[in-house]
Amino acid sequence: MSPPIRPRKRFGQNFLHDRAVLGRIVAAIAPQRDDAMIEIGPGLGALTMPLLQRLEHLEVVEIDRDLTAALRAMAPPERLTIHNADALRFDFAARAPAAGRLRIVGNLPYNISTPLLFHLLGQAAAIQDMHFLLQKEVVERMVAAPGSKRYGRLTVMLGARAQARQLFTVGPGAFRPAPKVDSAVVRIEPLAEPLVPPSLEGSFRRVVNQAFSNRRKTLRRALTGILDPAAIAATGIDGGRRPEELATDDFLALARAADAAASPAAGRAGPPGSVSRALGAAIEPVDDPVEQP
């Protein structure tokens, strides 16, 4: 008999095993027989098997070679396609069907959840929706309202590209090993059109990043070097407000003002693929760090 597979800390593995939780996740996803679905980080296949019971075919992306061998024994290749790859570098859009879009699911490692999310949003045109099990604090930051404690860069940058909804909380006991924090299931649906046009992506990223790096300051101080008080006032936004009080549309207005104030080259979008990488870098927390399991 092969020795049991142990979770690897370097891959951030916390294997989900609670059948009740798995049932709730599958019910939330509501797979349809002909859905084009990719599971990220299937691990030991706890979610993979109930998904296969609902789907004609499932693809999974797993970085750990030791796990792919066990996954291959679960179903024949015509039903389960296994990609031994790093999800942060995987081309999800290339797996989308000619007529239709992908549904992405997974129990994501906490240490890569934010950059992976923006890697996926960089391919949003090929994605119908995403259902992820993440650290609860990260999900709370995704869905936070302006003025709340969790509201920040992640909220704004995600809100410019997608709608997120927290579905339910999952306790540490549902995993092996048990993390030190609660988790939550989130549904993310890309917007039909991003709120920020490509020409403003650079300015938007710069404004949001600098504002939340100085979130305890007023806008007129937080955006020093980008916009002067008069330019902020011209947008109709009170420069005495703090960044955490502004909605995504407010940041878009400030980005337009910053773009107008900068040189023509400053607001240009970078080369293809650069936007999703830059967005991921822009929302890494500064004053609201996320605890790791």
N, C-alpha and C positions, 0 to 999 in steps of 0.2 A: 504494500500500500504506500502511496505517496504521502509524504509528511504534509500536515495542514499548511495552507498558505497563510502567512502572517502579514498583516497590514504593514506597509512600508511608509515610514515617516517622511522620507524624501519626496514621495509622491502625494503626501497629504491624505493618505487613505484612511477613511473611517467607514467600514462596511455597514450598510443598512441591512437589518435582519428582521425587524418587527413586521409581521405579516399584516397587522391591522393598518399600520402606516402605509405599507406598500399598496394595500387595497385602496386607501384614500387617494394616494398619488395617481394610481391608474384610473380611478373614477374621475379625478380632476382633469386628467389628460383626455379621457374619453376617446381612445384610439378607434379609428374606423378601419375596416379591413384593408382598404387600398391606400391608406396613408403612406406617404414617403417620410419615414421617421429615422432619425439618427439619435442614438443614446451615447452620451459622453461619459466615460469612466464607468463602465458597467461593473467593474470589480468582480465579484463572485457570481454575478448574474441574478441577484435577488429581484431586481426590477426587470431584467431582460426576459425572464421566463414568462411572467404574467403579460408582458407586452406581446411576446410571440404568440400567446394564446388568442390575441385579438387581431394580429396583423398577418398579412400574407408574407411580408418580408420586413426585416429589420436590419439596419446597419449600426455598428457600434465602433467607437473610437477608443482604444485602450492603449496607454503608453507602456504598461507593465507586461513584458513578454511572458513572465511566469503565469499571468492570468489568461492570456490568449489561448493557451493550450486547453485549459479547462473550458473556456467558452466554446471552443470548436466542437467539444463533445455534446453540447446542448442541442444543436440542431444542424441539419445539413447546410452546405454553403448556399443553396438556392433559397433558403429561408433566412439564414443569418450570415451577413457579410461582416467580416472582422477586419478593421484597419488597425494595425499595430503602429500607432503614430501619436505625435504630440498634438493635442487639440488646439494649442496656441498657434500652430503652423499649418493646420489642416485646412484644405480648400473645401469648405462645406458647399459653397455655391456650385462647384463642379459636380456634386452629387444630386442636385435638384433635378426632378423629372422635366422633360420638355414642356409638358402641360401640367403645371401645378407647382407648389412650393413645399419646402421642407418643414417638418415639425421636429424641433430639437428638445430633448429631455435629458436629465441627468442629475445625479448626486455629485455636485461639483466640489473638488478640493477647495477649502477656504483660501489657501494661499495663492490661487490663480484665478479666483472667481471674477474679480474686477477686470483684469486684462482680457480674460477669455470672453466676457460679456461684450466688450467693445470690439474684439476681433470678430465676433458674430454679427454685431450691428453694422460692421463694415461690409457685410454681405447680406444685409437685411432684405434686399430685393428678392432674394431666393428663399426667404424664411416666412412661413405663415405665423408661427408662434413658438414660444419656448416655455418649458416648465422645468424649473430648477429647484433643487433642495440646497439651500445655502445657509450660512450663518444668519441667525435671526436679525442681528444688528445690521448686517449688510442689507437685508431685505427692508428693514425699517427705514434705512437711509434712501433706498430706491423709491419708496412710496410716501415719504414724508411731505407734509404740507409746509408752505412758506411760514416762517416764524417759529417752527417747532425745533426742538433740540437736535434732531437727526437730519434736518434739512441742510444740504450742502452741495458740493460740487458734483458728487455722484448723482444726486436727485436731478439737478439742472441738466447735466450732460446727457443723462438717460432720457429725461423728459423731452429733449429736443428731437429724439429719434424713435421713442417708443412709449407705450403705456404699460405700466406695471401694476399688478394687483397682488397683495399678500393674501394667500388662501387659508393656510392654517399653520400652527406651530408644531414642531416635533421636538420632544425632549431628548436629552443625551442618551437615555437608556435604549433608544432604538438603534444605536450604532455599536459596533465593535471595532476598535476600543471606543468607549464613551468619551466624546469631547467634553471640554470644560464649559461649553456654552450651549444655549438652545439653538435650534435651527428652525427654518421656516420654508414653506413651499411658496414659490412666486410664479405667477403667469405673466409673461412679457410678450406684448404684441407690437411689432414694428408699425410705425405710422405709414400710411400710404405714401406720404411725402414728408421728408424731414422738415422740421420747422425752420431750420437754418439753411439757406441756400449755399451752394458750394463756394460762391465768391466771398461769403462772410464767415466761413468755418474758422479761418485763422484768427480773425478778430474776436469772434465769439469765444473761442477757446482761451485766448489771451485775457479777455475781460473776466470770464468766469474764474479762471485759475488765480488771477491776481486778487480778485475781490474776496474769494474765500480763503486765500492765504492771509488776509487781513480782516477776517469776518467780524471781529469785535470793534472795528473802526467804522466810521460813517463812510458812505460812498465817496464823498469828495476827498477823503483822506485815503481810502482804500485803493482808489484808482489813480492816485498820483503818478504822473508819467505817461498815463494813457489818455485821460480826459481831464480837462480843467473844470472847475465848478460851473462856469458858464455853459460849457458844452453839455454837462449833465443836466443842468436846468432846462436847456433847450429841448431835451427829450421829453419833458413833462414829468420827470422823476425827481422827487425830493432828494437832494444830495445829503440831507441829514439822516436818511434812512440807512439801515445796515444791510449788508449783502443777503443775510438770511431772511430778510423780509420781502425780497423781490421774487416775482414769478419768472418763469422761463421767457415769456414775452418781454418782460422788462430788460432782461439781459440781452435779448435780441436787439432791442432799441438802442441799448448802450453800445452793442457791437457795431451797429450801423453808424453811430456817431464816431466811434473809434476808427472805423474804416475810412470815413470821410476825412478825419483829422490826420490820418497817416499817409505815407507816400503810396502811390498806386500799387507798388509791388508788395506792400506790407500785408494787404488783405487777401492776396492770391492764395488759392488752395494749393497744397503740395502735390506731388506726383501720386498716381493711383496707389492706394494702399496706405499712404502716409497718414490719412485722416484718422482711421480707426486706431492706429498705433499712437498717434498724438493724443487722441481723446482719452485713451486708456491711461496714458502718462499724466494727463491733466487732472484726473480725479483721484489720484492717490491721496489719502488723507494726510493732513498736516497736524491739525489740532483736534482731530477726532479719530485716533487710531483704533483699529479693529483687533480685538484679542484673537489670537490663534489657539486652536485646540491643543 
